[in-house]
Amino acid sequence: MTETPPQSRPGVSLGRDHASLAEQVARELRQAILTRRRRPGDRLVEDRLSEEMGVSRVPIREALRVLAAEGLVEVQPRRGASVANVSPEVARDLVEVRATLEGLNARLAARHHQEAIVAELRRVLEAGNAAARSRSLDDLVRLNGEFHDKLAEAGRNSILWDIMRSLRERTGLVFAANTAGRAEQDWDEHSRILAAVIDGDEELASVLATRHVYRAAESAFAASAAPEEGGPAGAPDQAAAA
């Protein structure tokens, strides 16, 4: 079988360097997992992925290692890799920790109030509201991650930023059960958090950020408990939030 030249495939625009290939393969697989195009328990077979994405098995294998470290993929002896399946108990533990840390980070962001990062957050907020109105799932997942990354950067605590980035990847599996129907509510909550940060109101920013995570979690748990409503889990109207 002749390998499809990576640069000729419209969906993956991959370069030739293995490290770059692995990063881009990981990015595409991460997006597929967080938008539930690949569902919990789905096997991730190296040969099949290699053929689908038009790259060799080496960057596929490296990308799977990255996603396993993030908690999005499970690798088991003799079974290979599959999309991770988070138990309800672990999901609630993840949400509890993330809600606490998001609250702390929002408090720090309000305290430091960096104009340059606030301007970037405004830009992401505007784009996120547009994506929510159009229900563009890929954009919603990407912009949601960007908003929380920028907010973490605004907190100016490198240790907290590092912990939260890893935690957001894992909780992404939990929030992937949310539907795009909650998208406008998510971005309205983002707007309120940012307003509190801009006002320098540490207490309000903390409360709103913590509440945002718990509300998104409640919606995700309800969607997971009743997948028949609005279509089966993994239907096209689903996207990760929070």
C-alpha positions in Angstrom: 0.0 0.0 0.0 1.4 3.4 -0.9 1.3 5.9 1.9 -0.8 9.0 1.1 1.5 12.0 1.2 0.5 13.8 4.4 0.5 17.3 2.8 -2.0 16.1 0.2 -4.7 15.2 2.8 -7.0 18.2 3.5 -7.8 17.1 7.0 -4.4 16.7 8.4 -1.8 19.1 6.8 1.1 17.2 8.4 4.8 18.0 8.0 7.5 15.4 7.6 9.3 15.6 11.0 8.1 12.8 13.3 7.8 15.1 16.4 5.7 17.5 14.4 3.6 14.7 12.9 3.0 13.2 16.4 1.9 16.5 17.8 -0.6 17.1 14.9 -1.9 13.5 15.0 -2.4 13.9 18.8 -4.2 17.2 18.2 -6.6 15.6 15.6 -7.3 12.6 17.8 -7.8 14.8 20.9 -10.4 16.8 19.0 -12.2 13.7 17.8 -12.3 12.4 21.4 -13.6 15.7 22.9 -16.2 16.1 20.2 -17.2 12.4 20.6 -16.5 11.4 17.1 -14.5 8.8 18.9 -16.4 7.5 21.9 -15.2 6.0 25.3 -14.2 2.4 24.7 -13.5 2.9 21.0 -10.3 1.0 20.0 -7.5 3.1 18.4 -5.7 0.6 16.2 -2.4 1.8 14.9 -2.6 0.3 11.5 -6.1 1.6 10.9 -5.2 5.1 12.1 -2.1 5.1 10.0 -4.2 4.4 6.9 -6.9 6.9 7.8 -4.5 9.7 8.5 -2.0 9.0 5.8 1.1 8.7 8.1 3.3 5.9 9.3 2.8 4.1 12.6 5.6 5.9 14.4 3.8 9.3 14.9 0.6 7.4 15.6 2.3 5.5 18.4 3.9 8.6 19.8 0.6 10.5 19.7 -1.2 7.7 21.6 1.5 7.9 24.3 0.8 11.6 24.6 -2.9 11.1 24.9 -2.5 8.3 27.4 -0.4 10.7 29.6 -3.3 13.2 29.4 -5.8 10.5 30.5 -7.7 10.6 27.2 -6.5 7.2 26.0 -6.0 3.9 27.8 -3.3 1.4 26.7 -3.7 -2.2 27.9 -1.4 -5.2 27.3 -2.5 -7.3 24.4 -5.5 -5.1 23.8 -3.8 -2.0 22.6 -5.1 1.6 22.9 -8.7 2.8 23.3 -10.5 6.0 24.2 -10.6 6.2 28.0 -13.8 5.6 29.9 -14.1 7.6 33.1 -16.2 6.0 35.8 -18.9 8.2 37.5 -16.9 8.1 40.8 -13.7 9.3 39.1 -15.6 11.9 37.1 -17.0 13.5 40.2 -13.6 13.5 41.9 -12.1 15.2 38.8 -14.9 17.8 38.7 -14.5 18.6 42.4 -10.8 19.2 42.1 -11.2 21.2 38.9 -13.9 23.4 40.3 -11.8 24.3 43.3 -8.7 25.1 41.1 -10.7 27.1 38.6 -12.0 29.2 41.4 -8.6 29.8 42.8 -7.2 30.7 39.3 -10.0 33.1 38.6 -9.3 34.8 41.9 -5.7 35.2 41.0 -6.6 36.5 37.5 -8.8 39.2 39.1 -6.0 40.1 41.4 -3.3 40.5 38.7 -5.6 41.9 35.9 -3.1 41.9 33.0 -4.4 44.1 30.2 -2.8 42.1 27.4 -4.3 38.8 28.5 -7.7 40.4 29.1 -7.7 41.7 25.6 -7.0 38.2 24.3 -9.8 36.8 26.5 -12.2 39.4 25.0 -11.2 38.2 21.6 -11.7 34.5 22.5 -15.0 35.4 24.2 -16.3 37.1 21.0 -15.3 34.1 18.9 -16.8 31.7 21.4 -20.2 33.5 21.4 -20.2 33.3 17.5 -19.4 29.6 17.6 -22.1 29.0 20.2 -24.7 30.7 17.9 -23.6 28.7 14.9 -23.1 25.5 17.0 -19.7 24.9 15.4 -18.6 21.9 17.5 -14.9 21.9 16.5 -14.7 25.6 17.1 -16.5 25.3 20.5 -14.1 22.7 21.8 -11.0 24.7 20.5 -12.2 28.1 21.8 -13.3 26.7 25.2 -9.9 25.3 25.7 -8.3 28.5 24.6 -10.5 30.6 27.0 -9.5 28.5 30.0 -5.8 28.4 29.0 -5.8 32.2 28.7 -7.6 32.5 32.1 -5.0 30.2 33.6 -2.3 32.3 32.1 -3.9 35.4 33.6 -3.6 33.8 37.1 0.2 34.1 36.8 0.9 31.0 38.8 3.0 28.6 36.8 2.4 25.6 39.1 -1.3 26.0 39.1 -1.3 26.6 35.3 0.6 23.3 34.7 -1.8 21.3 37.0 -4.9 22.8 35.5 -3.8 22.2 31.9 -3.4 18.5 32.6 -6.6 18.4 34.6 -8.6 20.1 31.8 -7.6 17.3 29.4 -8.9 14.6 31.7 -12.1 16.4 32.6 -12.7 17.0 28.9 -13.8 13.4 28.7 -16.5 14.2 31.3 -17.7 17.4 29.7 -17.8 15.8 26.2 -21.2 14.4 27.1 -22.6 18.0 27.1 -24.7 19.0 24.1 -24.2 22.1 22.0 -27.5 23.3 23.4 -25.6 24.4 26.5 -23.0 26.3 24.5 -24.6 29.7 24.8 -25.0 29.2 28.6 -21.3 28.2 28.8 -20.2 31.4 27.0 -22.5 33.6 29.0 -20.9 32.2 32.1 -17.5 32.8 30.6 -18.5 36.4 30.0 -19.6 36.9 33.6 -16.3 35.4 34.9 -14.3 37.7 32.6 -16.3 40.7 33.7 -15.5 39.9 37.4 -11.8 39.5 36.5 -11.8 42.9 34.7 -13.5 44.5 37.7 -10.8 43.0 40.0 -13.5 41.3 42.0 -11.6 38.3 43.3 -14.5 36.8 45.4 -17.0 37.0 42.6 -14.6 35.7 39.9 -13.8 32.7 42.2 -17.5 32.0 42.9 -18.5 32.2 39.2 -15.6 30.1 38.0 -16.3 27.3 40.5 -20.1 27.4 39.8 -19.4 27.3 36.1 -17.6 23.9 36.4 -20.3 22.4 38.6 -23.1 23.5 36.3 -21.3 22.1 33.3 -20.7 18.9 35.2 -24.4 18.6 36.2 -25.4 18.9 32.5 -22.8 16.4 31.5 -23.9 13.8 34.1 -27.5 14.3 33.1 -26.7 13.8 29.4 -24.6 10.7 30.2 -27.4 9.2 32.3 -30.0 9.7 29.5 -28.2 9.3 26.1 -31.4 8.4 24.3 -32.7 12.0 24.6 -31.6 14.0 21.6 -29.9 11.0 20.0 -27.3 8.4 21.1 -24.1 9.3 22.8 -21.7 10.6 20.2 -24.3 12.2 18.0 -23.2 15.2 16.0 -24.7 17.8 18.4 -22.3 17.0 21.2 -19.3 19.0 22.3 -17.1 19.4 25.3 -17.6 22.4 27.5 -16.1 23.9 30.7 
